[in-house]
Amino acid sequence: MLIVRLVDEKQFDQYVIRHIQLMFESADDQIIHEAYQFHFTGWKDFAVPEQELPILLFIQKVRHYFEKYCSSSSTPIIVHCR
């Protein structure tokens, strides 16, 4: 069984950061993974951002979280675009 739990959500002007916990349970085992989702909301569909600073600050925030929480492991950064 897979259980997904939202641990925390931080709202910013043009992006949202979600801390998610994934628990994989079987009859004899439980594995827990932590994930962060960075959702840039300032980029509208079929358009380009009006200013470059918000996306640059967003990238800086992603790098900060990666260095703080993931750089010592083999955790990848996954990018999903529409």
C-alpha contacts under 8 A as a table, 3 or more apart, distances in Angstrom:
res1	aa1	res2	aa2	distance
1	M	24	F	5.81
1	M	25	E	5.11
1	M	26	S	6.37
2	L	22	L	7.00
2	L	23	M	5.70
2	L	24	F	4.73
2	L	25	E	6.36
3	I	22	L	5.86
3	I	23	M	5.05
3	I	24	F	6.54
3	I	25	E	7.92
4	V	20	I	7.00
4	V	21	Q	5.84
4	V	22	L	4.76
4	V	23	M	6.45
5	R	20	I	5.76
5	R	21	Q	5.14
5	R	22	L	6.54
6	L	9	E	7.47
6	L	18	R	7.16
6	L	19	H	6.20
6	L	20	I	4.72
6	L	21	Q	6.42
7	V	18	R	7.59
7	V	19	H	5.34
7	V	20	I	5.48
7	V	21	Q	6.56
8	D	18	R	5.76
8	D	19	H	5.03
8	D	20	I	7.22
9	E	16	V	7.03
9	E	17	I	5.72
9	E	18	R	4.42
9	E	19	H	6.32
10	K	16	V	5.72
10	K	17	I	5.20
10	K	18	R	6.47
11	Q	15	Y	6.54
11	Q	16	V	4.70
11	Q	17	I	6.70
12	F	15	Y	5.24
12	F	16	V	5.79
14	Q	40	F	6.06
14	Q	41	T	5.12
14	Q	42	G	4.59
14	Q	54	P	6.99
15	Y	38	F	7.06
15	Y	39	H	5.41
15	Y	40	F	4.24
15	Y	41	T	5.02
15	Y	42	G	6.69
15	Y	58	F	7.34
16	V	37	Q	7.95
16	V	38	F	5.93
16	V	39	H	5.12
16	V	40	F	6.55
16	V	41	T	7.38
17	I	36	Y	6.81
17	I	37	Q	5.67
17	I	38	F	4.73
17	I	39	H	6.40
18	R	36	Y	5.51
18	R	37	Q	5.00
18	R	38	F	6.58
19	H	34	E	7.30
19	H	35	A	5.92
19	H	36	Y	4.63
19	H	37	Q	6.55
20	I	34	E	5.88
20	I	35	A	5.08
20	I	36	Y	6.00
20	I	37	Q	7.50
21	Q	32	I	6.94
21	Q	33	H	5.86
21	Q	34	E	4.68
21	Q	35	A	6.27
22	L	32	I	5.65
22	L	33	H	5.10
22	L	34	E	6.27
22	L	35	A	7.69
23	M	30	Q	6.80
23	M	31	I	5.70
23	M	32	I	4.51
23	M	33	H	6.50
24	F	30	Q	5.59
24	F	31	I	5.09
24	F	32	I	6.38
25	E	28	D	7.89
25	E	29	D	5.92
25	E	30	Q	4.52
25	E	31	I	6.60
26	S	29	D	5.20
26	S	30	Q	6.37
38	F	62	V	7.25
40	F	43	W	6.65
40	F	55	I	7.83
40	F	58	F	7.41
41	T	44	K	7.21
42	G	49	P	6.72
42	G	54	P	7.70
42	G	55	I	7.99
43	W	47	A	7.06
43	W	48	V	6.29
43	W	49	P	5.21
44	K	47	A	5.61
44	K	48	V	6.96
44	K	49	P	7.23
49	P	52	E	6.66
49	P	55	I	7.87
51	Q	54	P	6.72
51	Q	55	I	7.96
52	E	55	I	5.69
52	E	56	L	6.32
53	L	56	L	5.06
53	L	57	L	6.10
54	P	57	L	5.15
54	P	58	F	6.13
55	I	58	F	4.88
55	I	59	I	6.21
56	L	59	I	5.14
56	L	60	Q	6.24
57	L	60	Q	4.97
57	L	61	K	6.23
58	F	61	K	5.07
58	F	62	V	6.31
59	I	62	V	5.07
59	I	63	R	6.25
60	Q	63	R	5.16
60	Q	64	H	6.19
61	K	64	H	5.00
61	K	65	Y	6.31
62	V	65	Y	5.29
62	V	66	F	6.17
63	R	66	F	5.01
63	R	67	E	6.13
64	H	67	E	5.27
64	H	68	K	6.13
65	Y	68	K	5.03
65	Y	69	Y	5.79
65	Y	70	C	7.45
66	F	69	Y	5.42
66	F	70	C	4.89
66	F	71	S	5.87
67	E	70	C	5.90
67	E	71	S	4.92
68	K	71	S	6.89
69	Y	72	S	7.79
70	C	73	S	5.61
70	C	74	S	7.49
70	C	75	T	5.87
71	S	74	S	7.36
71	S	75	T	7.35
